[in-house]
């Protein structure tokens, strides 16, 4: 009931005063214009409408939450599937490498086995002949002892007998080595029963396998053939902290992607910067993969050896690829040049700059004494001509104006200073006003003084044999 008019109930509501009132109050104290009075029925209708609108909003939010959860589940499934595919691909690569090296080792052991069998056969014949000679000597000794006047001849025959005994011992030792080789070559049973497995066989076989792995030579162009056994001896040692004397490398170097050599110094073939090993891990996690790397010499021309390297690259935005390639490549070149000129640099900071594509303002200032300019070449078939120069500044690469050639260009980037060799990158470049979009073409030309004759990928190492007889080993693990 209304406190001012007890005989009336409060059926109205004043929005201005924010309280309930009766009909008498409306005409007495709430009739002026500022007061906004509505009936109780209107208030209840407004409350019902607002409640329904809020409930509908709650239902919509629940639907959005359910859809969001489903999207998260789908995203996690795709991430797991991609991770499994990557692991499976890597396992397949390792399995193929192990099978290839296992086949090479089995072939080498089979050849060695046949050689030792022939040698043992010859030794057995020699033993038989030696036994006959020993018997003849013994008969002669028995006859000579009867005649004391022939004592000098007896001493000579005794010396011959000692030599024959030594020869027989050597032949028996050779037969024991053949048994060890046969044990190393013989496939073990998969049933779990190894009746012929003896400790002496294992020791002899391991010793022979190490010896055979270290003496394998590749006579082609004087290079050294690195086998899996050789690499396994040194995988626990750092390439940054020691001389790679086992592989004939006189300086520690870095190998992010591909490699050529001009003798002492290394040439890094950069695939738009992001082909550097795991470089995308520090740049917005962009997906990147190198599906194929093929290196071969395709002929000699007056300008030098043409080298073809095919690199298939899958990545996203390539608009800034030229600057990333220059930034990373010059950092690598600075590391190699500092080794040559014995400059004081921090190797750990160089590695950080390479893998994070960080700003290298100070590094570029140091590089100016080595990298005079970067030249852009046009390559069409076997014809190479000067096409333009890139103006390299501290933080950018300005692209000169070019005449359109069907919208595409074959591009080769390299450092022009002669004693530092050539830093190369090739592909198709589309020029749009002041910007350029780079795409890998799979073809390119460079002129190294020394070419790579073989490249082997063994576990987490890359072994490169050069035509000058030097061998360089690089770690491909993300550091």
C-alpha positions in Angstrom: 0.0 0.0 0.0 1.0 3.6 -0.6 2.6 5.2 2.6 1.1 8.6 1.7 -2.3 7.2 0.6 -3.0 4.0 2.5 -6.2 3.3 0.8 -4.5 3.0 -2.6 -2.1 0.3 -3.8 1.1 1.3 -5.8 0.2 0.3 -9.3 2.5 2.9 -11.1 6.2 3.5 -11.3 8.0 6.8 -11.6 11.2 6.5 -13.7 12.4 10.0 -12.6 12.1 9.2 -8.9 12.9 5.5 -9.4 10.1 4.3 -7.0 6.6 2.9 -7.0 3.6 5.3 -6.6 -0.2 5.1 -6.5 -2.8 6.8 -8.8 -3.3 9.6 -6.2 0.4 10.3 -6.1 0.5 10.6 -9.9 -2.1 13.4 -9.8 -0.8 15.1 -6.7 3.0 15.0 -6.5 4.1 13.4 -9.8 2.0 15.2 -12.4 4.6 17.8 -13.4 6.5 17.4 -16.7 9.9 16.2 -15.4 8.3 13.1 -13.9 8.0 10.0 -16.2 5.3 7.7 -14.8 4.5 4.3 -16.4 2.2 1.5 -15.4 3.2 -1.7 -13.6 2.1 -3.7 -16.7 4.5 -1.7 -18.9 7.4 -2.3 -16.4 6.7 -6.1 -16.3 6.6 -6.2 -20.1 10.0 -4.3 -20.3 11.5 -6.7 -17.8 10.2 -9.8 -19.8 11.7 -8.4 -23.0 15.0 -7.6 -21.4 15.2 -11.1 -19.9 14.5 -12.8 -23.2 17.1 -10.7 -24.9 19.7 -11.5 -22.3 18.9 -15.3 -22.5 19.2 -15.1 -26.3 22.6 -13.4 -25.9 23.7 -16.2 -23.5 22.7 -18.9 -26.0 24.6 -17.1 -28.8 27.7 -16.9 -26.6 27.5 -20.6 -25.8 27.3 -21.4 -29.5 30.4 -19.2 -30.2 32.2 -20.9 -27.3 31.4 -24.4 -28.7 32.6 -23.4 -32.2 35.8 -21.9 -30.8 36.5 -25.1 -28.9 36.0 -27.2 -32.1 38.4 -24.9 -34.0 41.0 -25.3 -31.3 40.7 -29.1 -31.5 41.0 -29.1 -35.3 44.1 -26.9 -35.1 45.7 -29.2 -32.5 45.0 -32.2 -34.7 46.6 -30.5 -37.7 49.6 -29.5 -35.7 50.1 -33.1 -34.4 49.7 -34.5 -37.9 52.2 -32.1 -39.3 54.7 -33.0 -36.6 54.2 -36.7 -37.2 54.7 -36.2 -40.9 57.9 -34.3 -40.3 59.3 -37.0 -38.0 58.3 -39.7 -40.4 60.1 -37.9 -43.3 63.3 -37.5 -41.2 63.1 -41.1 -40.1 62.8 -42.2 -43.8 65.8 -40.1 -44.7 67.9 -41.6 -41.9 66.7 -45.1 -42.8 67.7 -44.7 -46.4 71.1 -43.3 -45.4 71.7 -46.2 -43.0 70.7 -48.8 -45.7 73.0 -47.1 -48.2 76.0 -47.1 -45.9 75.2 -50.6 -44.7 75.2 -51.8 -48.3 78.6 -50.1 -48.9 80.1 -51.7 -45.8 78.8 -55.1 -46.7 80.2 -54.8 -50.2 83.6 -53.7 -48.9 83.6 -56.5 -46.3 82.6 -59.1 -49.0 85.5 -57.9 -51.2 87.9 -58.1 -48.2 86.5 -61.5 -47.4 87.2 -62.8 -50.9 90.7 -61.3 -50.8 91.5 -62.9 -47.4 90.2 -66.2 -48.6 92.5 -66.1 -51.5 95.3 -65.1 -49.3 94.6 -67.9 -46.8 94.4 -70.4 -49.7 97.9 -69.3 -50.8 99.1 -69.4 -47.2 97.7 -72.9 -46.8 99.6 -74.1 -49.9 102.7 -72.4 -48.5 102.2 -74.2 -45.1 101.9 -77.5 -46.9 105.1 -76.9 -48.9 106.8 -75.6 -45.7 105.8 -78.8 -43.8 107.3 -80.9 -46.6 110.4 -78.7 -46.4 110.6 -79.1 -42.6 110.3 -82.9 -43.0 113.1 -82.8 -45.5 115.2 -80.6 -43.3 114.6 -82.9 -40.3 115.7 -85.9 -42.4 118.8 -83.9 -43.4 119.5 -83.0 -39.8 119.3 -86.6 -38.7 121.7 -87.5 -41.3 124.1 -84.6 -40.6 124.2 -85.3 -36.9 125.7 -88.7 -37.7 128.7 -86.9 -39.3 130.2 -84.3 -36.8 132.4 -82.9 -39.5 129.3 -81.3 -41.1 128.4 -79.2 -38.0 128.3 -75.8 -40.0 125.7 -77.2 -42.3 123.6 -78.3 -39.3 123.6 -74.7 -37.9 122.4 -73.4 -41.3 119.6 -75.9 -41.4 118.5 -75.0 -37.9 118.1 -71.3 -39.0 116.0 -72.4 -41.9 113.8 -74.4 -39.6 113.2 -71.4 -37.3 112.2 -69.3 -40.4 109.7 -71.9 -41.5 108.2 -72.0 -38.0 107.7 -68.2 -38.0 106.1 -68.4 -41.5 103.7 -71.0 -40.2 102.7 -68.8 -37.2 102.0 -65.9 -39.6 99.7 -68.0 -41.7 97.8 -69.2 -38.7 97.3 -65.6 -37.6 95.9 -64.7 -41.0 93.4 -67.5 -40.7 92.2 -66.1 -37.4 91.6 -62.7 -39.0 89.5 -64.3 -41.7 87.3 -65.8 -38.9 86.8 -62.3 -37.5 85.9 -60.9 -40.9 83.4 -63.7 -41.5 81.8 -63.0 -38.1 81.5 -59.3 -38.9 80.0 -60.0 -42.4 77.7 -62.8 -41.3 74.1 -61.6 -40.6 73.0 -62.5 -37.1 69.9 -64.6 -36.6 66.7 -62.8 -35.6 65.5 -65.7 -33.5 67.4 -64.5 -30.4 69.8 -67.5 -30.4 73.4 -66.6 -31.0 75.4 -69.8 -30.4 78.4 -68.5 -32.4 78.7 -65.1 -30.6 82.0 -65.1 -28.7 83.8 -62.2 -27.1 87.0 -62.8 -29.1 85.0 -62.6 -32.3 83.5 -59.3 -31.3 86.8 -57.7 -30.3 88.5 -58.8 -33.5 85.6 -57.8 -35.8 85.3 -54.3 -34.2 89.0 -53.7 -34.5 89.0 -54.8 -38.2 85.9 -52.6 -39.0 87.6 -49.5 -37.6 90.8 -50.3 -39.5 89.0 -50.9 -42.8 86.8 -47.8 -42.4 89.8 -45.5 -41.9 91.8 -46.8 -44.9 89.1 -46.5 -47.6 90.4 -44.1 -50.2 88.7 -42.5 -53.2 91.3 -42.1 -55.9 89.1 -39.9 -58.1 90.6 -36.4 -58.1 92.5 -37.2 -54.9 89.5 -36.8 -52.6 88.9 -38.7 -49.4 85.9 -40.8 -49.1 84.3 -40.4 -45.7 82.4 -43.5 -44.5 79.8 -43.7 -41.7 82.3 -45.4 -39.4 84.7 -42.4 -39.7 82.0 -39.9 -38.9 80.7 -41.9 -35.9 84.1 -41.5 -34.1 83.8 -37.7 -33.9 80.1 -36.7 -33.6 80.5 -35.7 -30.0 83.1 -33.0 -30.6 82.3 -29.4 -31.5 83.2 -28.1 -35.0 83.5 -24.6 -33.4 86.2 -25.5 -30.8 88.6 -27.8 -32.6 90.6 -28.6 -35.8 88.8 -31.2 -37.9 92.0 -33.1 -38.4 90.2 -36.4 -39.0 88.5 -35.0 -42.1 91.4 -32.8 -43.3 89.7 -29.4 -42.6 92.1 -26.8 -41.2 89.5 -24.3 -39.9 86.1 -24.5 -38.2 83.4 -23.2 -40.5 79.6 -23.1 -40.6 77.3 -24.7 -43.1 73.7 -23.5 -42.9 72.5 -24.7 -46.3 74.7 -25.5 -49.3 78.5 -25.2 -49.8 81.1 -24.6 -52.5 84.8 -23.7 -52.1 87.4 -21.5 -53.7 90.2 -23.4 -51.9 90.6 -22.1 -48.4 87.4 -20.0 -48.1 83.9 -21.4 -48.3 81.1 -20.1 -50.5 77.6 -20.3 -49.0 74.8 -20.7 -51.5 71.9 -19.0 -49.8 68.3 -19.9 -50.8 66.6 -16.5 -50.2 67.8 -16.5 -46.6 65.0 -18.7 -45.3 66.6 -21.8 -46.8 69.2 -21.4 -44.0 68.8 -24.2 -41.5 65.8 -23.5 -39.3 66.0 -19.8 -39.9 62.2 -19.4 -39.9 62.0 -20.5 -36.3 62.9 -17.0 -35.2 60.9 -15.1 -37.8 57.1 -15.4 -37.1 57.4 -19.2 -37.3 56.8 -19.2 -41.1 56.7 -22.6 -42.6 59.7 -23.4 -44.8 61.2 -26.6 -46.2 64.0 -27.6 -48.5 62.8 -30.5 -50.5 65.8 -31.1 -52.8 69.4 -30.1 -53.2 71.3 -31.4 -56.3 74.8 -30.4 -57.2 76.7 -31.3 -60.4 79.3 -30.0 -62.8 77.6 -29.5 -66.2 80.6 -28.5 -68.4 83.5 -26.1 -69.0 83.2 -22.7 -70.8 85.8 -19.9 -71.1 84.3 -18.1 -68.1 84.9 -21.2 -65.8 82.9 -24.1 -64.5 79.1 -23.8 -64.5 77.5 -25.2 -61.4 73.9 -26.1 -61.2 72.2 -26.3 -57.8 68.4 -27.0 -57.7 66.7 -25.8 -54.5 62.9 -26.3 -54.1 61.6 -23.8 -51.5 58.1 -23.5 -50.0 57.5 -20.4 -47.9 55.0 -17.5 -47.5 55.8 -13.9 -48.0 58.9 -13.3 -50.1 58.7 -9.5 -50.5 61.6 -9.0 -48.1 63.5 -12.0 -49.2 66.4 -10.0 -50.9 67.2 -8.1 -47.7 67.0 -11.2 -45.6 69.3 -13.0 -48.0 71.8 -10.2 -48.0 71.6 -9.8 -44.2 72.3 -13.4 -43.5 74.8 -14.0 -46.3 77.0 -11.1 -45.4 77.1 -12.2 -41.8 78.3 -15.6 -42.9 80.9 -14.0 -45.2 82.1 -11.9 -42.4 82.8 -15.0 -40.3 84.8 -16.6 -43.1 86.7 -13.4 -43.9 87.5 -12.9 -40.3 89.1 -16.3 -40.2 91.2 -15.4 -43.3 92.3 -12.0 -42.0 92.5 -13.2 -38.3 90.1 -10.6 -37.0 88.7 -10.9 -33.5 85.0 -11.9 -33.6 82.6 -13.6 -31.3 81.5 -16.8 -33.0 78.4 -17.2 -30.7 77.1 -13.8 -31.7 77.6 -14.6 -35.4 75.5 -17.8 -35.0 72.8 -15.8 -33.2 72.7 -13.3 -36.0 72.4 -16.0 -38.6 69.5 -17.9 -37.0 67.5 -14.9 -35.7 68.0 -12.7 -38.8 68.7 -10.0 -36.4 70.0 -6.5 -37.3 73.7 -6.5 -38.1 74.4 -2.7 -38.3 77.9 -3.1 -36.8 78.6 -6.2 -38.8 77.9 -4.5 -42.2 80.3 -1.7 -41.3 83.1 -4.3 -40.8 82.1 -6.2 -44.0 82.6 -3.1 -46.2 86.3 -3.9 -46.5 85.4 -7.3 -47.9 82.1 -6.9 -49.7 82.6 -4.0 -52.2 79.3 -4.4 -54.0 76.6 -6.9 -54.9 75.9 -7.3 -58.6 72.7 -8.5 -60.2 73.2 -10.5 -63.4 70.7 -11.5 -66.1 71.1 -15.1 -67.2 69.4 -16.3 -70.4 70.6 -19.7 -71.6 74.4 -19.7 -71.6 74.6 -15.9 -72.0 75.6 -13.8 -69.0 75.5 -10.0 -69.1 75.7 -7.1 -66.6 72.1 -6.1 -65.8 72.4 -3.7 -62.9 73.9 -3.1 -59.4 72.2 -3.1 -56.0 73.0 -0.2 -53.8 73.7 -1.7 -50.4 73.2 0.6 -47.4 73.3 -0.1 -43.7 69.7 -1.3 -43.3 68.4 -1.8 -46.8 69.0 -2.9 -50.4 67.9 -0.4 -53.1 66.9 -2.1 -56.3 67.8 -0.1 -59.5 65.2 0.4 -62.3 65.1 -2.4 -64.8 63.7 -2.9 -68.2 60.9 -5.5 -68.2 61.8 -8.9 -69.7 58.5 -10.7 -69.8 58.1 -9.7 -66.2 60.7 -12.1 -65.0 64.5 -12.2 -64.5 67.0 -14.9 -63.8 69.0 -13.4 -60.9 72.4 -14.2 -59.5 73.7 -12.4 -56.4 77.4 -12.6 -55.6 80.2 -10.7 -53.9 82.5 -9.2 -56.5 85.8 -9.0 -54.6 88.0 -11.5 -56.3 90.0 -13.0 -53.4 86.8 -13.8 -51.5 85.2 -15.8 -54.2 81.5 -15.6 -55.0 78.4 -15.6 -52.8 75.6 -16.8 -55.1 71.8 -17.0 -55.1 69.6 -17.6 -58.1 65.9 -17.5 -58.9 63.2 -15.5 -60.6 62.6 -11.9 -59.7 59.5 -9.9 -60.4 60.0 -6.1 -60.3 57.0 -3.9 -59.3 58.0 -0.3 -59.0 60.4 0.0 -56.1 59.9 -3.5 -54.7 60.9 -7.0 -55.9 59.4 -10.4 -55.3 61.9 -13.3 -55.5 61.0 -16.9 -56.3 63.4 -19.8 -56.5 63.9 -20.9 -60.2 66.0 -24.0 -59.7 68.8 -22.7 -62.0 71.8 -20.5 -61.5 75.4 -19.8 -62.6 78.6 -19.2 -60.6 82.3 -19.5 -61.2 84.1 -21.1 -58.3 87.8 -21.9 -58.6 87.3 -25.2 -56.9 84.2 -27.4 -57.3 82.6 -29.9 -55.0 82.9 -33.4 -56.3 80.7 -35.1 -53.8 78.3 -34.2 -51.0 77.2 -36.8 -48.3 74.5 -36.4 -45.7 75.4 -38.6 -42.7 73.1 -38.4 -39.6 73.5 -34.7 -38.4 76.6 -34.0 -40.5 77.2 -32.9 -44.1 80.5 -34.0 -45.7 81.7 -32.1 -48.8 84.7 -33.3 -50.8 86.3 -30.8 -53.1 88.3 -31.3 -56.3 91.5 -29.9 -54.7 91.5 -32.9 -52.3 90.2 -31.0 -49.2 87.3 -32.3 -47.2 85.0 -30.1 -45.1 82.5 -31.3 -42.5 79.5 -29.2 -41.3 76.9 -29.7 -38.6 73.3 -29.2 -39.7 71.7 -29.3 -36.3 69.9 -26.1 -35.1 72.2 -24.6 -32.5 
